Amino acid sequence: MSRRFSNTHRRRNSWWYKRVLARERAEREARSVRD
C-alpha cells in the first residue's frame, strides 16, 4: 500500500501531471468566460 501511495505521489508531482492540470484549468476558465 505504501509503495502504491508513493507511486501515485511521484506521478502527481511529475512534470506532465502539472501540464495536464494547467490545461484542464485553462479549459475550465475558458468555458466559464464563454458562459
Secondary structure, DSSP 8 states (H G I E B T S, - for coil): -HHHHHHHHHHHTSHHHHHHHHHHHHHHHHHHHH-
